[in-house]
Amino acid sequence: MQYFKYLFIAILSFCLLFVTAQTPVIVKQDNQVAKLISKKQFESLFPHRDTIYRYEAFIAATEKFPLFATEGTVLQNKRELMAFFANIAHETTDGWPEAEGGPYIWGLVYKEEQDCLKKPCPIYNTAGTSAYIPVPGKNYYGRGPLQLSYTYNYGLAGDDLNLPLLQNPDLVSSNGTIAFEAALWFWMKHQKPKPSCHEVMCGKWIPTKEDTDLKRVPGFGMTINIINGGLECNTTKKDVSDNRNERIGFYQAFCMKMKIPVENDCDCKVMGNYR
């Protein structure tokens, strides 16, 4: 019985890859995110993107998250979109300060965590306190625009998205729509005690007294805190703070290119992180 279960999952995963590879993605005319950014603008922000990171795949993925970049004011919507783009650009960049064209045009180059392609990264193959057990032979290193990592994230995202990501994590690095869906899933997901990145950018998150005491405030800096604050926020280590500054640099560069005013403080350097 177990054999047929895994056979079914394998067939389903193959069908997902085959069908999406053969079927063009159609952008719906009433998609709200498509009204914020055109294909031409998207491609100008990511001129060196991998082939799976297509504009159409991104817009199709937003259909599963109708609140993404649509709650709050138009300015908040635009900032949220740029904040999302800035973080996925940092996670997948191949740029550096002296790179041709500058450091902020090299986002969405990578679809997999490069170090884990060179040698195994067993640290990610853990269920933690969740019920999601690693599948033998599968590895759960960073994949996709936000580098989805760890067994429990693949399992939870798979359940929420109704996709076999625990059984076939490679879907996140081989199917553009699924790659963006996984990234948006993390962006929109409220995982206590952290708010979601969406909530802090659209104005829904109201800091508690503890948050205020720890200098956690709404805005781009909080998205860094949510995604990787344990390492990047409230630190003086240069190699780590460089990562934080790169995220901020992408955000400011993207907002400037799209003519969107940026909030006064985009940093998390003084914020208390989540442990």
C-alpha positions as CSV (number, residue, x, y, z in Angstrom):
1,M,0.0,0.0,0.0
2,Q,2.8,2.4,0.9
3,Y,4.4,1.6,-2.5
4,F,1.3,2.7,-4.4
5,K,1.1,5.9,-2.3
6,Y,4.6,7.0,-3.3
7,L,4.0,5.9,-6.9
8,F,0.9,8.1,-7.0
9,I,2.9,11.1,-5.6
10,A,5.7,10.5,-8.1
11,I,3.2,10.5,-11.0
12,L,1.4,13.6,-9.7
13,S,4.8,15.4,-9.4
14,F,5.7,14.5,-13.0
15,C,2.4,15.6,-14.3
16,L,2.8,19.0,-12.5
17,L,6.1,19.5,-14.2
18,F,4.9,18.3,-17.6
19,V,1.7,20.2,-17.7
20,T,3.2,23.5,-16.5
21,A,6.1,23.1,-19.0
22,Q,3.6,22.6,-21.9
23,T,0.9,25.1,-20.9
24,P,1.5,28.9,-21.2
25,V,0.6,31.0,-18.2
26,I,-2.1,33.5,-18.9
27,V,-2.2,36.8,-17.0
28,K,-5.7,37.6,-16.0
29,Q,-6.8,41.1,-16.9
30,D,-8.3,41.8,-13.5
31,N,-5.2,40.8,-11.5
32,Q,-4.5,43.6,-9.1
33,V,-0.8,43.0,-8.8
34,A,-0.4,43.1,-12.6
35,K,-1.8,46.6,-12.4
36,L,1.0,47.6,-10.1
37,I,3.8,46.3,-12.3
38,S,4.0,45.5,-15.9
39,K,6.0,42.7,-17.6
40,K,8.4,45.3,-18.9
41,Q,9.0,46.8,-15.5
42,F,9.4,43.3,-13.9
43,E,12.0,42.4,-16.5
44,S,13.9,45.6,-16.0
45,L,14.2,44.9,-12.3
46,F,15.5,41.4,-12.9
47,P,17.3,41.5,-16.3
48,H,19.5,38.5,-15.5
49,R,16.7,36.3,-14.0
50,D,16.7,32.5,-14.4
51,T,14.3,31.3,-17.1
52,I,11.8,29.8,-14.5
53,Y,11.3,33.3,-13.0
54,R,8.9,34.6,-15.6
55,Y,6.6,37.5,-15.1
56,E,3.6,35.4,-16.0
57,A,4.6,32.8,-13.4
58,F,4.8,35.5,-10.7
59,I,1.4,36.9,-11.6
60,A,-0.2,33.5,-11.7
61,A,1.2,32.7,-8.2
62,T,-0.4,35.9,-6.8
63,E,-3.8,34.5,-7.7
64,K,-3.5,32.2,-4.7
65,F,-2.8,35.2,-2.5
66,P,-5.4,37.8,-3.3
67,L,-4.4,40.0,-0.3
68,F,-0.8,40.3,-1.4
69,A,-0.1,43.9,-2.3
70,T,-3.8,44.8,-2.3
71,E,-4.5,45.7,1.3
72,G,-4.0,49.2,2.6
73,T,-3.2,52.3,0.5
74,V,-1.8,52.3,-3.0
75,L,1.5,53.4,-1.6
76,Q,1.6,50.6,0.9
77,N,0.7,48.1,-1.9
78,K,3.6,49.4,-4.0
79,R,6.0,49.3,-1.1
80,E,5.0,45.8,-0.2
81,L,5.6,44.7,-3.8
82,M,9.1,46.3,-3.8
83,A,9.8,44.8,-0.4
84,F,9.0,41.3,-1.6
85,F,11.1,41.9,-4.7
86,A,14.0,43.2,-2.7
87,N,14.1,40.2,-0.4
88,I,13.9,37.6,-3.2
89,A,16.5,39.6,-5.1
90,H,18.9,39.3,-2.2
91,E,18.2,35.6,-1.6
92,T,19.0,34.8,-5.3
93,T,21.5,37.4,-6.3
94,D,24.7,36.9,-8.2
95,G,25.8,40.5,-7.9
96,W,28.5,42.2,-5.9
97,P,29.5,45.9,-5.4
98,E,31.6,46.1,-8.6
99,A,29.4,43.9,-10.7
100,E,28.6,45.1,-14.3
101,G,25.6,47.4,-14.1
102,G,25.8,47.7,-10.4
103,P,24.9,45.3,-7.6
104,Y,21.1,45.6,-7.8
105,I,20.3,44.2,-11.2
106,W,21.4,40.6,-10.4
107,G,18.4,39.3,-8.5
108,L,16.6,36.0,-9.3
109,V,19.7,34.5,-10.9
110,Y,19.7,31.4,-8.7
111,K,16.9,28.9,-8.0
112,E,18.8,26.7,-5.6
113,E,21.2,27.2,-2.6
114,Q,24.5,27.0,-4.4
115,D,26.6,25.7,-1.5
116,C,24.2,22.7,-1.1
117,L,24.7,21.7,-4.8
118,K,28.4,21.3,-4.1
119,K,28.0,19.3,-1.0
120,P,25.1,17.9,1.1
121,C,23.4,20.1,3.6
122,P,21.8,17.7,6.1
123,I,21.2,20.4,8.6
124,Y,18.0,21.2,6.6
125,N,16.7,17.7,6.7
126,T,14.9,18.0,10.1
127,A,11.3,17.9,11.2
128,G,12.0,20.1,14.2
129,T,8.9,19.9,16.4
130,S,6.6,19.3,13.5
131,A,5.0,16.2,12.1
132,Y,6.8,16.5,8.8
133,I,9.3,13.7,8.5
134,P,12.0,14.0,5.8
135,V,11.4,11.6,2.9
136,P,14.5,9.3,2.4
137,G,16.7,10.5,-0.5
138,K,15.2,14.1,-0.5
139,N,17.0,17.2,0.6
140,Y,15.3,20.4,1.9
141,Y,17.9,23.1,1.3
142,G,17.0,26.5,0.0
143,R,15.0,26.7,-3.3
144,G,13.0,29.3,-5.1
145,P,12.9,33.1,-4.8
146,L,12.9,33.1,-1.0
147,Q,15.0,30.0,-0.7
148,L,12.4,27.8,1.1
149,S,14.4,25.7,3.6
150,Y,13.9,22.9,6.2
151,T,11.6,19.9,6.0
152,Y,8.9,21.5,8.1
153,N,8.6,24.5,5.8
154,Y,8.3,22.2,2.7
155,G,5.7,20.1,4.5
156,L,3.6,23.0,5.8
157,A,3.8,24.9,2.6
158,G,2.9,21.8,0.6
159,D,-0.2,21.3,2.8
160,D,-1.3,24.9,2.5
161,L,-0.7,25.0,-1.2
162,N,-2.0,21.5,-1.8
163,L,1.3,20.5,-3.5
164,P,3.5,17.5,-2.8
165,L,6.5,19.6,-1.7
166,L,7.6,17.2,1.0
167,Q,7.8,14.4,-1.4
168,N,9.2,16.4,-4.3
169,P,11.0,19.5,-3.0
170,D,12.5,20.0,-6.5
171,L,9.2,21.4,-7.7
172,V,10.2,24.7,-6.0
173,S,13.2,25.0,-8.2
174,S,11.8,23.6,-11.5
175,N,8.3,25.1,-11.8
176,G,8.2,28.9,-11.9
177,T,4.6,29.3,-10.6
178,I,5.2,26.9,-7.7
179,A,8.5,28.7,-6.9
180,F,6.7,32.0,-6.6
181,E,3.8,30.4,-4.7
182,A,6.2,29.0,-2.1
183,A,7.9,32.4,-1.7
184,L,4.5,34.2,-1.4
185,W,3.4,31.5,1.1
186,F,6.3,32.4,3.4
187,W,5.7,36.1,2.9
188,M,2.0,35.9,3.8
189,K,2.3,33.3,6.6
190,H,1.8,34.5,10.2
191,Q,4.1,32.2,12.3
192,K,3.9,33.2,15.9
193,P,5.4,35.1,17.6
194,K,6.3,36.8,14.3
195,P,3.8,38.7,12.2
196,S,3.8,38.1,8.5
197,C,5.9,40.2,6.1
198,H,2.6,41.1,4.5
199,E,1.1,42.4,7.7
200,V,4.1,44.7,8.5
201,M,4.1,46.2,5.0
202,C,0.3,46.7,4.5
203,G,-0.3,48.4,7.9
204,K,-2.3,45.6,9.6
205,W,0.4,44.8,12.2
206,I,0.1,46.7,15.4
207,P,3.3,46.4,17.6
208,T,2.8,45.3,21.2
209,K,4.5,47.0,24.1
210,E,7.2,44.4,23.9
211,D,7.7,45.1,20.2
212,T,7.9,48.8,20.9
213,D,10.4,48.2,23.7
214,L,12.5,46.1,21.3
215,K,12.3,48.9,18.7
216,R,10.3,46.7,16.2
217,V,8.3,49.0,13.9
218,P,6.3,48.5,10.7
219,G,8.2,48.8,7.4
220,F,10.9,47.1,5.4
221,G,13.2,46.6,8.3
222,M,10.7,44.3,10.0
223,T,10.6,42.1,6.9
224,I,14.3,41.5,7.4
225,N,13.7,40.7,11.0
226,I,11.0,38.2,10.1
227,I,13.0,36.4,7.4
228,N,16.5,36.3,8.9
229,G,16.6,38.7,11.9
230,G,18.3,36.2,14.2
231,L,21.4,36.6,12.1
232,E,21.1,40.0,10.3
233,C,19.4,42.3,12.8
234,N,21.0,44.0,15.8
235,T,24.5,42.9,14.9
236,T,27.8,44.6,14.3
237,K,29.4,41.7,12.4
238,K,30.3,43.1,9.0
239,D,29.8,40.0,6.9
240,V,26.3,39.6,8.3
241,S,25.4,43.3,8.3
242,D,26.4,43.4,4.6
243,N,23.6,41.0,3.9
244,R,21.1,43.3,5.7
245,N,22.5,46.3,3.8
246,E,22.2,44.5,0.5
247,R,18.5,43.9,1.2
248,I,18.0,47.6,2.0
249,G,20.0,48.5,-1.1
250,F,17.7,46.4,-3.4
251,Y,14.6,47.9,-1.8
252,Q,15.8,51.5,-2.2
253,A,17.0,50.9,-5.8
254,F,13.8,49.2,-6.8
255,C,11.7,51.9,-5.2
256,M,13.8,54.6,-6.9
257,K,13.4,52.9,-10.3
258,M,9.6,52.6,-9.8
259,K,9.4,56.2,-8.5
260,I,8.0,55.0,-5.1
261,P,8.9,57.1,-2.0
262,V,10.7,55.1,0.7
263,E,10.0,55.2,4.4
264,N,12.6,57.1,6.5
265,D,14.0,54.0,8.3
266,C,14.4,50.8,6.3
267,D,16.8,49.1,8.7
268,C,16.5,46.6,11.5
269,K,20.0,47.2,13.0
270,V,18.6,48.3,16.4
271,M,15.6,45.9,16.5
272,G,15.4,43.0,18.9
273,N,15.2,39.8,16.9
274,Y,13.1,36.7,17.5
275,R,14.9,33.8,19.1
